[in-house]
Amino acid sequence: MYFKRIYEEGLAHASYIVGCQATNQAIVIDPKRDIEDYLEIAEKENFKITHITETHIHADFLSGSRELAAATGAGIYLSDEGGEDWQYQFEHIGLKDGDEIKVGNLTLKVMHTPGHTPEHISFLVTDNPASEKPVMMFTGDFVFVGDVGRPDLLEKAAGIKGTQVTGAKQMFESLKRFKALPDYVQVWPAHGAGSACGKALGAVPSSTVGYEKLSNWALKIDDEELFVSTLLDGQPEPPKYFAMMKKLNKEGAKILGSLPHPARLSVQQFEDAVKNDYTVVDTRDKLAFAGGHFPGSLNIIDNSSFSTWAGWLLDYDKPFILVAPDNRVEDLTKALIRIGLDNVKGYIDGLDKLSADGYELETLNQITEKDLYENLDEYIVIDVRSYTEYNLGHIPGAINIHGGLIKDNLDKIERNKPVVIQCASGNRSSIASSVLLKYGFKNIMNLTCGINGWVQAGYKTVSEDLITTAETVS
């Protein structure tokens, strides 16, 4: 049996290619939309990709199943569980609990594992020449290392009321089946640490059923009511784009055929794009952006969270252009198409030519933790971290509005008094500040080193009930 994990750090997403070396057939599980990795692995290892499958209708990334099927001719095998409202709406081979997928000498047995979503399935893999017993389980967003899938996304992200408690109860029942499996079965989930699909995912890539029974908090609670309340408590804010991913993954993502290659724009082309109301996405770091940026730009920083913040802030129906160096454009384009943001219409590799052509760049004021501490009573502080982070400790008097919800809460932010925007390290607050600048706020400044700098300087934080929360102001 051949096995390969493909991990995309930006979305903390794991997909897998598993092959039978006797027949040279392979299956890909939960593929990402940029499919080159799977094609390259198959060619290198002399496999033909014959099967493609998913554990569920994903919310955090755009599936590559249709893209990969178009490139390889492989069949797409998807869940037909969960009821009429939870069916994929494009051509596929349906799977029910107990069904089997044969990939050469390998068998993938379907286990319906609702909880994260009603249609969720997992796969128990048996390498038949080696043993009649299963060797591993692909758990998708059912069981993670140290955590289980959140059941509240359908309600919080997709707006389907009344589903989170039902999902939590389904998860409780599904875990009973999981705990009945042999301890030696390996667990390979669809996400790792940093994913918004759970609240306490481990950084280790895999585990076993036995170890999860020993260490995973969710498998230690035998009381259903306590399990439901614990599972629903403290889940992170779901990014806005999750609702769009649910829709597109259910209907079937558009087939691209190849990776888009945005063109480098001339100054004139850039001017034309701005006149046509294209969004300018400045991917430089917080200090470069603060020192001078094109007015109205969004500072979505090129780091591991780029996809997530693009999903929070960009409009799926509106074209945009990038400010990014040539050698980063391909990777940034991949990060964008992974969540269905296909409207990148070009890029400029810097702002020097704009400055030379007479454009006046805008700056973002910065403030140090020392200056803030010594004049704290003069400032309104907006903490743009998650409410969980805020509750663990924040600057006294700070108001909590999640950075991804800033645009929806402009009326909650003072325009006539100095406002300090703050996160952990200054990156998220730079992103949030760029939104405020875009909407005409002139009274803001970024806490350059964030609350990390505040703590390192020895200034106190407090833990108290939220003054304002992302939920109450949204």
DRENZANU-376859 format. One line per field, with one value per residue (C-alpha): residue number from 0; residue in three letters; x negated, y, z negated. Coordinates in Angstrom, 3 decimals. Each point is the difference from the previous one (the first is absolute). Example, Ala and Ser with C-alpha at 12.3 -4.5 7.8 and 13.67 -1.06 7.14 Angstrom:
mise [0  1]
guro [ala  ser]
east [-12.300  -1.370]
north [-4.500  3.440]
up [-7.800  0.660]
END
This chain:
mise [0  1  2  3  4  5  6  7  8  9  10  11  12  13  14  15  16  17  18  19  20  21  22  23  24  25  26  27  28  29  30  31  32  33  34  35  36  37  38  39  40  41  42  43  44  45  46  47  48  49  50  51  52  53  54  55  56  57  58  59  60  61  62  63  64  65  66  67  68  69  70  71  72  73  74  75  76  77  78  79  80  81  82  83  84  85  86  87  88  89  90  91  92  93  94  95  96  97  98  99  100  101  102  103  104  105  106  107  108  109  110  111  112  113  114  115  116  117  118  119  120  121  122  123  124  125  126  127  128  129  130  131  132  133  134  135  136  137  138  139  140  141  142  143  144  145  146  147  148  149  150  151  152  153  154  155  156  157  158  159  160  161  162  163  164  165  166  167  168  169  170  171  172  173  174  175  176  177  178  179  180  181  182  183  184  185  186  187  188  189  190  191  192  193  194  195  196  197  198  199  200  201  202  203  204  205  206  207  208  209  210  211  212  213  214  215  216  217  218  219  220  221  222  223  224  225  226  227  228  229  230  231  232  233  234  235  236  237  238  239  240  241  242  243  244  245  246  247  248  249  250  251  252  253  254  255  256  257  258  259  260  261  262  263  264  265  266  267  268  269  270  271  272  273  274  275  276  277  278  279  280  281  282  283  284  285  286  287  288  289  290  291  292  293  294  295  296  297  298  299  300  301  302  303  304  305  306  307  308  309  310  311  312  313  314  315  316  317  318  319  320  321  322  323  324  325  326  327  328  329  330  331  332  333  334  335  336  337  338  339  340  341  342  343  344  345  346  347  348  349  350  351  352  353  354  355  356  357  358  359  360  361  362  363  364  365  366  367  368  369  370  371  372  373  374  375  376  377  378  379  380  381  382  383  384  385  386  387  388  389  390  391  392  393  394  395  396  397  398  399  400  401  402  403  404  405  406  407  408  409  410  411  412  413  414  415  416  417  418  419  420  421  422  423  424  425  426  427  428  429  430  431  432  433  434  435  436  437  438  439  440  441  442  443  444  445  446  447  448  449  450  451  452  453  454  455  456  457  458  459  460  461  462  463  464  465  466  467  468  469  470  471  472  473]
guro [met  tyr  phe  lys  arg  ile  tyr  glu  glu  gly  leu  ala  his  ala  ser  tyr  ile  val  gly  cys  gln  ala  thr  asn  gln  ala  ile  val  ile  asp  pro  lys  arg  asp  ile  glu  asp  tyr  leu  glu  ile  ala  glu  lys  glu  asn  phe  lys  ile  thr  his  ile  thr  glu  thr  his  ile  his  ala  asp  phe  leu  ser  gly  ser  arg  glu  leu  ala  ala  ala  thr  gly  ala  gly  ile  tyr  leu  ser  asp  glu  gly  gly  glu  asp  trp  gln  tyr  gln  phe  glu  his  ile  gly  leu  lys  asp  gly  asp  glu  ile  lys  val  gly  asn  leu  thr  leu  lys  val  met  his  thr  pro  gly  his  thr  pro  glu  his  ile  ser  phe  leu  val  thr  asp  asn  pro  ala  ser  glu  lys  pro  val  met  met  phe  thr  gly  asp  phe  val  phe  val  gly  asp  val  gly  arg  pro  asp  leu  leu  glu  lys  ala  ala  gly  ile  lys  gly  thr  gln  val  thr  gly  ala  lys  gln  met  phe  glu  ser  leu  lys  arg  phe  lys  ala  leu  pro  asp  tyr  val  gln  val  trp  pro  ala  his  gly  ala  gly  ser  ala  cys  gly  lys  ala  leu  gly  ala  val  pro  ser  ser  thr  val  gly  tyr  glu  lys  leu  ser  asn  trp  ala  leu  lys  ile  asp  asp  glu  glu  leu  phe  val  ser  thr  leu  leu  asp  gly  gln  pro  glu  pro  pro  lys  tyr  phe  ala  met  met  lys  lys  leu  asn  lys  glu  gly  ala  lys  ile  leu  gly  ser  leu  pro  his  pro  ala  arg  leu  ser  val  gln  gln  phe  glu  asp  ala  val  lys  asn  asp  tyr  thr  val  val  asp  thr  arg  asp  lys  leu  ala  phe  ala  gly  gly  his  phe  pro  gly  ser  leu  asn  ile  ile  asp  asn  ser  ser  phe  ser  thr  trp  ala  gly  trp  leu  leu  asp  tyr  asp  lys  pro  phe  ile  leu  val  ala  pro  asp  asn  arg  val  glu  asp  leu  thr  lys  ala  leu  ile  arg  ile  gly  leu  asp  asn  val  lys  gly  tyr  ile  asp  gly  leu  asp  lys  leu  ser  ala  asp  gly  tyr  glu  leu  glu  thr  leu  asn  gln  ile  thr  glu  lys  asp  leu  tyr  glu  asn  leu  asp  glu  tyr  ile  val  ile  asp  val  arg  ser  tyr  thr  glu  tyr  asn  leu  gly  his  ile  pro  gly  ala  ile  asn  ile  his  gly  gly  leu  ile  lys  asp  asn  leu  asp  lys  ile  glu  arg  asn  lys  pro  val  val  ile  gln  cys  ala  ser  gly  asn  arg  ser  ser  ile  ala  ser  ser  val  leu  leu  lys  tyr  gly  phe  lys  asn  ile  met  asn  leu  thr  cys  gly  ile  asn  gly  trp  val  gln  ala  gly  tyr  lys  thr  val  ser  glu  asp  leu  ile  thr  thr  ala  glu  thr  val  ser]
east [0.000  -1.206  0.924  -0.731  1.304  0.152  0.220  0.875  -1.090  2.035  3.309  -1.489  1.508  -1.128  0.870  -1.219  -0.953  0.139  -0.977  -0.153  -3.470  1.074  2.576  -1.399  3.382  0.340  2.682  -0.202  1.883  1.196  -2.023  -0.836  0.881  -3.549  -0.593  -3.591  -1.326  2.231  -0.847  -3.727  0.124  1.991  -2.445  -3.072  1.353  1.544  3.600  3.187  2.460  3.206  2.040  0.644  1.970  0.891  0.978  2.652  1.082  -2.875  0.398  -3.597  -1.432  1.233  -0.156  -2.112  2.010  1.544  -3.283  -1.877  2.671  -0.117  -3.783  -0.110  3.373  0.277  3.379  1.245  1.374  2.002  2.343  3.702  0.674  1.583  3.340  1.254  -1.363  -3.559  -0.515  -2.686  1.597  -2.428  -0.649  -1.608  0.147  1.990  -1.239  1.952  -1.045  -1.617  -0.789  -3.455  -2.361  -2.450  -3.304  -1.968  -0.685  1.047  3.460  1.410  3.081  2.418  1.051  2.716  -1.308  2.406  -0.598  -2.211  2.483  2.970  -1.507  -3.496  -1.631  -3.333  -1.984  -1.485  -2.845  -1.015  -3.139  1.323  -3.293  -1.457  2.974  3.754  0.041  0.215  -3.283  1.131  2.994  0.442  2.147  0.423  1.459  1.399  -2.924  -3.128  -3.162  1.138  3.378  3.174  1.762  2.124  3.752  0.889  -1.252  3.268  1.778  -2.671  -1.499  2.784  2.918  1.856  1.734  0.360  -2.721  -2.829  1.584  1.283  -3.477  -1.622  2.342  -0.775  -3.702  0.490  1.559  -2.591  -2.804  1.442  -0.664  -3.477  -0.851  1.084  -2.701  -3.269  -2.541  -2.687  1.912  -1.857  1.923  -0.660  2.164  0.628  -1.384  -2.731  -0.761  1.147  3.188  3.275  1.812  -0.647  -1.271  -2.943  -1.521  -3.409  -3.060  -0.964  1.167  1.547  0.966  1.668  3.424  -1.589  -1.992  2.989  2.007  -2.753  -0.627  2.870  2.285  3.091  -0.428  -0.187  3.482  2.730  2.850  1.779  1.147  -3.472  -1.527  2.323  -0.611  -3.773  -0.221  1.950  -1.827  -2.964  0.070  -1.846  1.819  0.613  -1.400  2.621  -1.086  1.065  3.587  -1.185  -2.152  2.985  2.017  -2.707  -1.067  3.592  0.702  -3.440  -2.919  -0.727  -2.664  -2.973  -1.984  -3.294  -1.396  0.788  -3.010  0.784  -1.799  -2.355  1.766  -1.419  0.714  2.699  1.627  -0.121  1.684  2.697  0.620  0.372  2.364  2.097  0.217  -2.297  -1.112  -3.721  -1.455  -3.375  -1.757  -3.054  -0.813  1.514  -2.948  -0.300  3.731  -0.130  -2.853  1.956  2.791  2.437  3.033  2.869  -2.170  0.749  -3.080  0.485  -3.477  -1.821  -0.349  1.595  3.345  0.269  2.812  2.068  -0.238  0.693  3.147  0.977  -0.458  0.314  3.240  0.458  1.748  -2.554  -3.345  -3.219  -3.678  -3.044  -2.987  -2.586  -3.488  -0.196  -1.231  3.019  2.834  0.378  0.202  2.417  2.187  0.098  0.965  2.864  1.430  -0.049  2.912  1.594  -1.329  -0.636  0.361  -3.655  -0.486  -3.679  -2.704  -2.631  -3.337  -0.469  1.032  -3.118  1.464  3.195  -1.994  -2.076  3.214  1.097  2.333  0.056  -0.186  1.986  -1.602  1.256  -1.003  -1.699  -0.139  -2.292  1.181  -1.861  1.830  3.310  -0.606  -1.001  3.069  2.500  2.867  -0.264  0.570  2.766  -1.556  1.581  -1.273  0.553  -0.979  2.503  2.222  -1.761  -3.373  1.514  1.444  -3.369  -1.387  0.331  -1.041  2.169  3.033  -0.536  3.081  0.094  1.076  -1.375  -2.113  2.048  3.126  -1.400  1.736  3.359  -0.487  -1.247  2.787  -1.338  -3.395  -0.612  -1.066  -0.743  -2.360  -3.364  0.482  -2.719  0.490  -1.668  -0.471  -2.692  -2.959  1.182  0.805  3.756  0.372  -1.750  2.534  2.909  -1.519  -0.180  3.748  0.641  -2.273  1.871  3.255  -1.292  -1.250  -2.875  -0.233  -1.508  -3.422  -1.386  -1.601  -3.132  -0.961  3.483  0.859  -3.140  -2.078  2.283  -0.548  -3.744  -0.240  1.491  3.376  2.994  2.877  3.422  2.440  3.620  3.329  -0.086  0.782  1.019  -0.191  -0.116  3.385  1.777  -1.181  0.436]
north [0.000  3.478  2.942  3.733  2.940  3.381  2.871  3.614  2.188  3.076  -1.776  -2.744  -2.454  -3.591  -2.069  -3.476  -2.216  -3.736  -2.576  -3.707  -0.710  -3.336  1.581  3.565  1.458  2.893  1.942  3.635  0.999  3.579  1.622  3.698  1.989  0.436  -3.592  0.038  -1.814  -3.019  -0.192  0.247  -2.690  -2.326  0.461  -0.446  -3.121  -1.459  0.161  0.691  1.989  -2.005  1.129  3.333  0.405  2.490  -0.435  2.750  3.281  2.153  3.546  1.194  -0.711  -0.539  -3.650  -1.116  -3.148  1.219  1.590  -3.237  -2.137  2.192  -0.438  -3.752  -1.505  -1.461  -0.696  2.252  -1.871  2.153  -0.340  -0.519  0.016  2.741  0.422  1.936  3.390  -1.293  -1.528  1.002  1.535  -1.173  -3.386  -2.510  -3.572  -0.002  -1.535  -1.286  -1.397  -3.413  0.491  -0.846  1.571  -2.444  1.467  -2.957  -2.157  2.745  0.364  3.250  -0.708  2.874  0.935  2.662  2.347  2.958  2.817  2.519  -0.215  -2.332  -1.666  -0.532  -3.362  -1.532  -2.771  -3.110  -1.270  -3.643  -1.075  -3.462  -1.739  1.030  -0.628  -0.351  2.621  3.765  1.877  3.633  2.304  3.230  2.010  3.289  2.514  -2.687  -0.785  2.125  -0.510  1.212  1.344  -0.694  1.928  2.951  -0.410  3.709  1.045  -0.706  2.367  2.669  0.085  -1.233  1.408  -3.303  0.507  -2.697  -2.292  0.374  -1.858  -2.724  -0.311  -0.206  -2.834  -1.796  0.411  -1.571  -3.086  -0.186  -0.019  -3.146  -1.807  1.489  -1.186  -3.531  -0.255  -1.844  2.158  -0.610  1.682  3.086  3.297  2.380  3.161  2.718  2.832  0.875  2.817  3.388  -1.167  1.710  -3.355  -0.692  1.785  -2.078  -1.890  -1.532  0.711  -3.692  -1.264  -3.287  -2.130  -3.316  -0.904  -1.201  3.145  2.228  -1.930  0.777  3.632  1.577  1.998  -0.833  -3.731  0.282  1.466  -2.608  2.349  1.286  3.312  0.841  -1.060  2.258  3.068  -0.561  -0.565  3.152  2.218  2.055  -0.799  2.625  2.424  -1.644  2.083  1.569  -1.962  -3.307  0.527  0.467  -3.133  -2.052  1.256  -0.516  -3.406  -1.203  1.269  -0.842  2.378  1.475  -1.973  2.251  -2.344  1.580  2.386  3.664  2.220  3.651  2.513  2.671  3.335  3.230  3.234  0.786  -3.411  0.430  3.396  -1.480  -2.809  2.467  2.150  -3.129  -0.507  -3.011  -0.729  0.477  -2.732  1.011  -3.182  1.673  -0.171  2.383  2.418  0.292  0.630  2.559  1.849  0.629  -1.734  0.803  1.703  -2.415  -3.116  -2.981  -1.287  -3.782  -1.083  -2.772  -2.535  -3.317  1.704  1.666  -2.237  0.388  3.795  0.241  -2.025  2.350  3.207  -0.496  0.019  -3.097  2.059  2.804  -0.089  0.843  0.585  -0.829  1.945  -2.773  -0.905  -2.086  -3.097  -0.091  0.429  -3.677  -1.132  2.792  -0.929  -3.603  1.204  1.995  -2.675  -2.469  1.967  0.856  3.547  -0.179  3.706  1.019  2.219  0.781  1.357  2.659  -0.981  3.175  3.605  1.758  0.590  1.393  2.399  1.042  0.752  2.410  -2.138  1.080  -3.053  -0.340  -0.950  -1.825  1.541  -2.281  0.142  -1.801  -1.812  2.562  2.942  -1.775  -0.936  3.521  1.529  -2.841  2.195  2.089  -2.901  -2.383  -3.437  -2.500  -3.566  -1.846  -3.478  -2.814  0.237  -3.062  1.733  3.179  -1.824  -1.509  3.482  3.444  3.601  1.646  1.658  -1.527  -0.723  -3.300  -0.015  -2.845  1.338  -1.836  1.793  3.541  0.916  -1.051  2.142  3.352  1.771  -1.406  1.678  3.596  2.403  3.074  -1.447  -1.726  -3.763  -2.641  -3.262  -2.944  -3.767  -2.418  1.148  2.870  -1.989  -0.507  3.526  1.301  -1.905  1.395  3.498  -0.173  -0.663  3.043  2.190  -1.171  1.200  3.412  -0.328  2.442  -0.317  -3.477  -1.412  -3.498  -1.398  -1.163  -2.945  -0.788  -1.402  -2.170  3.174  1.332  -3.121  -0.107  3.587  -1.103  1.719  -1.739  -1.668  -0.811  -2.853  1.002  -0.254  1.387  3.710  -0.588  -3.296  -0.954  -1.648  2.874  2.614  -1.987]
up [0.000  0.877  -2.244  0.251  -2.028  1.753  -2.463  0.806  -2.906  0.885  -0.647  -2.204  2.491  0.491  3.053  0.852  2.907  -0.659  2.600  0.718  1.327  1.482  2.328  0.168  -0.954  -2.447  -1.835  -1.119  -3.160  -0.643  2.820  0.121  3.109  1.331  1.021  1.259  -3.088  0.595  3.698  -0.706  -2.695  2.231  2.873  -2.194  -1.716  3.170  -1.224  1.887  -2.091  0.409  -3.018  -1.738  -3.201  -2.741  -3.614  0.138  1.567  -1.177  -1.326  -0.267  3.456  3.530  0.961  2.945  0.704  3.253  1.092  -0.613  1.658  3.109  0.173  -0.648  0.904  -3.509  -1.572  -2.813  -3.041  -2.434  -2.943  0.641  -3.742  -2.123  1.738  3.006  -1.083  -0.219  3.428  2.474  3.064  2.677  1.548  -2.303  -1.260  -3.235  -3.242  -2.988  -3.351  0.508  3.701  1.235  2.546  1.593  1.146  1.263  -3.058  -2.408  -1.530  -1.365  -2.103  -0.527  -3.514  -0.329  -2.710  -0.293  -2.465  1.734  2.880  0.573  3.094  -1.409  0.685  -0.997  1.675  -1.605  2.189  0.245  1.836  0.878  0.936  -3.355  -2.316  -0.124  -2.759  0.693  -0.217  0.067  -0.023  1.920  -2.373  1.875  -2.452  -2.307  -2.324  -0.036  -2.013  -3.425  1.085  1.993  2.744  -0.999  0.598  0.004  3.440  1.793  -2.352  -0.483  3.490  2.279  -2.045  -0.337  -3.330  -2.632  1.331  -2.495  -2.933  2.313  1.488  -3.426  -0.977  3.254  -0.720  -3.429  1.618  2.790  -2.552  -1.549  3.293  0.148  -3.527  0.937  2.682  -0.709  -1.835  2.634  2.848  1.192  0.119  2.893  -0.165  2.597  -2.152  -2.447  -2.424  1.246  1.665  -0.906  0.259  -3.696  -3.090  -1.247  2.922  -0.591  2.132  0.281  3.398  -1.097  -2.956  -0.805  -1.303  -3.229  -0.605  0.715  -2.594  -2.489  0.883  1.964  -2.306  2.076  -0.424  -3.794  -0.550  -0.360  -0.929  3.125  -1.481  -1.285  3.309  2.006  -2.155  -0.064  3.745  0.841  -2.475  1.162  3.717  2.083  2.287  3.374  2.866  2.266  3.033  -1.601  1.154  3.594  -0.196  -1.156  2.943  2.624  -1.296  -0.020  3.517  1.398  0.441  3.402  1.879  0.728  2.234  -1.068  -2.564  0.814  0.687  -0.839  2.199  -1.285  0.498  1.355  -1.857  2.571  -0.427  -3.754  0.314  2.219  -2.495  -2.886  2.064  0.583  -3.780  -0.215  -3.563  -0.613  -2.238  -1.444  -1.152  -1.537  -3.707  -2.545  -0.101  3.770  0.233  -2.811  1.668  3.182  1.926  2.764  -1.610  -0.567  0.111  -2.214  -1.790  0.234  -1.039  1.869  -2.782  -0.994  -0.673  3.411  1.293  -3.138  -0.078  3.706  -0.687  -2.813  1.971  3.766  1.969  2.172  2.670  0.195  1.872  -1.814  0.681  -2.108  -1.215  -0.214  1.257  3.181  -1.807  -2.331  2.496  0.901  -3.633  -0.865  2.966  -1.211  -3.476  1.513  2.289  -2.894  -1.427  3.330  0.365  3.733  0.829  -0.267  3.034  -0.209  -2.285  -0.450  -1.526  -2.037  -0.450  1.307  3.476  -1.515  -2.166  2.997  1.878  -2.706  -2.091  -3.652  -2.202  -3.226  -3.315  -3.072  -3.318  -2.522  -3.780  -2.437  -3.085  -2.142  1.570  -0.325  -3.631  -1.007  1.688  -0.222  -1.202  3.167  2.396  0.953  0.473  2.413  -0.480  3.306  -1.212  -0.517  -3.046  -1.460  0.204  -1.410  -2.989  -0.857  -0.570  1.565  -0.458  -2.675  1.561  3.442  2.111  1.892  3.649  2.093  2.874  2.568  -1.200  0.020  3.253  -1.469  -3.105  1.253  -1.866  -3.293  0.411  -1.096  2.771  -2.126  -2.603  0.443  0.468  -0.402  1.902  -1.677  0.420  -1.185  2.087  2.195  3.147  -0.379  -1.322  3.126  2.104  -2.036  0.110  3.782  0.098  -2.166  2.135  3.077  -1.571  -0.903  -3.577  -0.569  -3.775  -0.278  -0.749  -0.178  -3.173  1.804  -2.211  -1.250  -3.373  0.156  -0.222  -2.736  -2.121  0.681  -1.214  -3.326  0.331  -1.489  1.800  -1.353  0.479  -0.314  1.771  3.510  0.230  3.590  1.856  3.630  -0.402  -1.712  2.450  3.191]
END
